[in-house]
Amino acid sequence: MPTKRAKSLIESASFSMLDKIYTYNIPESETDNVDSTICLITDVRTDPALSGNLDFHAFNQEIEVQIFYALNAPDPDEFESQLQHLFIRNGWSEIDNRGHTFDPDTNQLTATLYFDYFEIEGR
């Protein structure tokens, strides 16, 4: 699954900026946590690819990576650049970067990035 692949990739980098990484949803106990920087990875789509012989032989798998920065987090630019390089250097393509938003309820800065992974079946 692309979310598990992405989580393992981010964990392998041991980013000091990230406190927690979740897939699919953030536990309710964490939803008001403004003291930790949290990463949420979710599926966006999985499309069949490489059509041939009345079948498909690969998948385009897209994920969304959301970062919820702790209120006291340092400037995120360097971290986000390292994250983007990590994905690109490991066979992913960056599809979109929605930039930063500010959550008016928690006062947290957030960032949303989209990555795509092309996987040939059986490899």
C-alpha positions in Angstrom: 0.0 0.0 0.0 1.3 3.4 -0.9 0.5 4.9 2.6 2.6 2.3 4.3 5.4 2.7 1.8 5.4 6.5 2.4 5.3 6.1 6.2 8.3 3.7 6.1 10.2 6.1 3.9 9.6 9.1 6.2 10.4 7.0 9.3 13.7 6.0 7.7 14.8 9.6 7.5 14.4 10.2 11.2 13.4 13.8 10.8 13.9 15.6 14.2 11.2 18.0 13.2 8.5 15.3 13.1 7.1 13.9 16.4 4.5 11.5 15.1 3.4 10.0 11.8 0.0 8.5 11.1 -1.8 6.9 8.2 -5.5 7.4 7.3 -6.5 9.4 10.4 -5.1 11.1 13.5 -6.3 9.6 16.7 -8.9 11.6 18.5 -6.5 11.9 21.5 -4.1 13.9 19.2 -6.6 16.2 17.5 -6.0 19.1 20.0 -2.2 18.5 20.3 -0.5 21.7 19.3 2.8 20.8 21.0 3.9 18.2 18.5 4.5 18.3 14.8 2.3 15.5 13.2 2.4 14.0 9.7 -0.8 12.4 8.3 -0.5 10.3 5.1 -3.7 9.3 3.3 -4.5 7.6 0.0 -5.8 9.8 -2.8 -6.1 7.4 -5.7 -4.8 4.2 -7.2 -5.2 4.0 -11.0 -4.4 1.0 -13.2 -1.7 1.7 -15.8 0.3 0.0 -18.6 -2.6 -1.4 -20.4 -2.0 -4.3 -22.8 -3.4 -7.7 -23.7 -6.8 -6.7 -22.3 -5.4 -6.1 -18.9 -3.3 -3.6 -16.9 0.2 -4.3 -15.5 1.0 -1.3 -13.2 -0.5 1.2 -10.8 -0.2 4.9 -10.4 -0.6 5.5 -6.6 -1.1 9.0 -5.2 -0.9 10.0 -1.6 -1.5 13.2 0.4 1.0 14.2 3.1 -0.3 16.7 5.6 2.0 18.3 8.1 0.5 19.9 11.2 3.3 22.0 12.8 3.6 22.5 16.6 3.0 26.0 17.7 6.7 26.4 18.6 8.1 24.7 15.5 11.0 26.3 13.7 10.6 27.6 10.1 9.4 24.6 8.0 11.1 25.4 4.7 14.3 23.3 5.3 12.3 20.4 6.6 9.8 20.5 3.7 12.7 20.7 1.1 14.3 17.6 2.7 11.0 15.8 2.7 10.5 16.6 -1.0 14.0 15.4 -1.9 13.4 12.2 0.1 10.4 11.3 -1.9 11.9 12.3 -5.3 15.2 10.4 -4.6 13.1 7.3 -3.8 11.1 7.0 -7.0 8.1 9.2 -6.2 7.0 12.2 -8.2 5.6 15.4 -6.5 2.2 16.1 -8.0 1.2 19.2 -6.1 2.2 21.4 -3.2 -0.8 23.3 -1.8 1.4 25.5 0.3 0.8 26.6 3.8 -2.5 27.3 5.6 -3.2 28.6 9.0 -5.7 26.7 11.2 -7.8 29.4 13.0 -9.0 27.0 15.7 -5.5 25.7 16.8 -3.3 28.5 15.4 -1.2 25.8 13.7 0.6 26.2 10.4 -0.1 23.3 8.1 1.3 22.1 4.7 -0.2 19.7 2.2 1.9 17.9 -0.4 0.8 15.2 -3.0 3.1 12.5 -4.3 2.7 9.8 -6.9 4.4 6.4 -7.1 4.4 4.2 -10.2 4.5 0.5 -9.4 4.7 -2.3 -12.0 2.9 -5.4 -10.7 5.2 -8.2 -9.6 8.2 -6.0 -8.8 
